Amino acid sequence: MSVHTSAYNVARAMKAALASVGVRKRTMAVRANMVLQVSLWKGLMLITALGLLGWLVFRALQLFGLG
């Protein structure tokens, strides 16, 4: 999965600017993309955990006749 966002575009622009003065940073764009994907997965895991917790509370309330 490849997500191209402004962070990715900024990293590519910085890489190009550094390359124009002779400094090579080969993994800058890849690292920016990886960090973005890690944050997206953490958000997905948080939403999943909260959904499961909500479902568990709902089922417990049903079990005790309160919901």
N, C-alpha and C positions, 0 to 999 in steps of 0.2 A: 504494500500500500504506500503510495507516495502522495503526500499532501504538500502542495506548493502554497505557502502563505507569505505574508510580508516578511516574517523572520527569515525564511528561506531566501527570499529575493534580496534582503539586506546582506545576508551572509555571502551570497554570490557576488553582489556588487563590491563588498569589502575585499573578497578574494581577487576580483579583477583589478581593483585599485592597487592592492598590495603586489600583485603580479606585475603591474606596469612599472613599479619601482624596483623590481627584482627580488621581492620576498615571496616565497612559496608557502602557502598554507593549504595543503591538499585536502584536508578533512574538514575544513570549516563549514561548508554547506551541508555535508553529511551529518556532522555533529549537531548543527542547528535543526536539521530535519529529525534526527533521532530524539532530541530533547522534546520537540513538539509532539512526537508520537507517544513518548513516555507520559507526558502530561495528559494527552487524550485518553490513554489507557487507564491512568489513575482516576480520571473523572468518570469513566465508564464503570470502573470497579466500585467507586463511591456510590454512584446511582444504583447499581445492582445491590450493594449491601443495604442501602437505605430502603429499597423496595422489598427486599427479603425481610428486613426488620419490621416494616409496616405490615407485611402479610402475616408475620408471626404474631404481632400484637392483635391483629384482627381475628386470627384464629383462636387466640387465647381468650379474647372477649366473647367469642361465640361459644367456646367451651364452657365458660362460667355463666352464660346466659345474659351477658350485659350488652351484647351488640346485636 
